Amino acid sequence: MTAPERVDQALLTCAVVLILIAGGLLLARIWRGPSMLDRAISLDVCAALIIAGLAAKSAFTRDPFYFPIMLVLAFLGFTGSVGIARFIAVRDRPRHLPSPPHPDDTQEDPR
């Protein structure tokens, strides 16, 4: 094994370790919340970590087989994030309650 190959292996190993650490922290964020938006963002980051893991595996094996899979996962992650954001936006939209009548409006017309 040549020196550049050893450096390549070390960098890929370091990348996989960082992806695993980020995945563990991500699971903690999904578990703890505290809001639905935090969990939605965490699931979007989860899709990005899966894509990064597939990219690391593809680089490690020097096989481009996973590129279309990563593209589909990126599209699904994006559309899922947009869908969740729209759902949260509709759910959190303030409702217009009828305002209480003004005291001057309750009096009859003096004619």
Summary of the structure (lengths in Angstrom):
residues: 111
radius of gyration: 25.6
end to end distance: 102.5
largest distance: 102.5
contacts: 234
relative contact order: 0.09
helix: 79%
strand: 0%
